[in-house]
Amino acid sequence: MSDIVNTCKLWVCNRHSTCVVLAPGPTGTPQPIEPSQILYRAEYVSISDASRDLPGAATNLENPHADLLAKLPSPDGPPAQTAILFSFRADETISYVVNARSVHSVQARRYEAVGPNLGYALEGGIRQGTFGYFVVGSAQAANLWRVERVEVDHAQRYNFTLSPLRLSGGLPAADFNAITDQAIRQEIQQHWSEFQDALARHRYYGVVTSAKNTAESVLYYFLLAGGHISAGNRTLAKLLEKLALILSDAKAKTTVPLDFLAYHLIQKMRILHGRTHPGRVKLDGRAIEPELALTVAMDLVEVLRCAGLVR
C-alpha cells in the first residue's frame, strides 16, 4: 500500500475507464494510493499574471501533462490547506500491483514532487519571499489559492500553505428599477453584468474597471436627477467634486442618496482604476493584487446599498 503523504513520485494511468493513481510501495513497485487521493490540475501564476487575465495566464491547465496538486488538511485549520505539487516528468510503460495481483504494460504518466533546486518557476519567488497563487481546476472554471507559506519537509518536498481567494458572502441581488432613465439604467445594468462576469472569471483588473464604471454611472444619474449637473458631464473626478460640495451642504445633501462613505469608496475605485493602465503599473512598480481588487467589489456593493439599489 502507498500513500500520498510520504511519496516523492506518482504515476497516473487509466484502467477500465478508471483513473488510477500509483506511488512506489515498500519494494519500489507502483501500487495504488490508499486512501484514494483527489489530485487537482494546478498552475502557479505570479501576482501580476493573477491580477490581469487569469484564464489567459493559466493556459497549461488544459494540458494533459499539467502539474498535479494534492491538498491535505492544514495545521492552520480551514479554510487553509497544505498542498504538495507534483510535476510531470515522462510518459512510461509500467507494471503495478493491486490486491496482490500484477498488472503489466500499462501506459502511465510519471510525476515527481516539486522541491528545492529543481528549477520550478516559483523558486525565485520563494527565495525572495514573494509568493503568488495556484490556479486550480480549469481555465474556464478556475479557483485561485494564495500561497501563504512554503516549507520543505523531510522528503525535500515543498509544502505549500494555501488559502482560497474568494468574496466573502458573495454578491447581493441588484435592482436598478429605481433608475428611471431607461438609457442610463441599461448602461448601469451592462456595467454590473461585466462586473459579475469579471469577478466570476477572476479577471481582477476587469473587476476594478467595471466596478468603477458602475459607480460612475450611478453617481452621474443621481446628480443629473437632482439637477446638480447637466447632461454629458461624465468626468468622474468632476462628478466627485460636485458630490463633495453637495454633501457639505445640509440642505442639498438630501437630494442625493449617497453619503461621504460612498464618496470615498468611489474615489478609491477611481484611483485604483488609474493604476490598471500599463504605464501606471510600470511607474508604480507593482500590479493591483487580487485581494485588493476584491475589496473594490465590496466597495461597489456598499455604494449600491447606500443608493438603495441592492437587496
Secondary structure as UniProt FT lines:
FT   TURN            4..6
FT   STRAND          9..15
FT   TURN            16..17
FT   STRAND          18..24
FT   TURN            26..27
FT   STRAND          30..33
FT   STRAND          39..45
FT   HELIX           47..51
FT   HELIX           54..57
FT   HELIX           59..62
FT   TURN            64..65
FT   STRAND          67..73
FT   TURN            75..76
FT   TURN            78..79
FT   STRAND          81..98
FT   TURN            99..100
FT   STRAND          101..113
FT   TURN            116..117
FT   TURN            121..122
FT   HELIX           123..128
FT   STRAND          133..137
FT   STRAND          142..152
FT   TURN            154..155
FT   STRAND          158..164
FT   TURN            168..169
FT   TURN            177..178
FT   HELIX           182..200
FT   TURN            201..202
FT   HELIX           204..225
FT   TURN            226..227
FT   TURN            231..232
FT   HELIX           236..247
FT   TURN            250..251
FT   HELIX           252..255
FT   HELIX           260..274
FT   TURN            275..276
FT   HELIX           278..284
FT   HELIX           290..306
FT   TURN            307..308
//
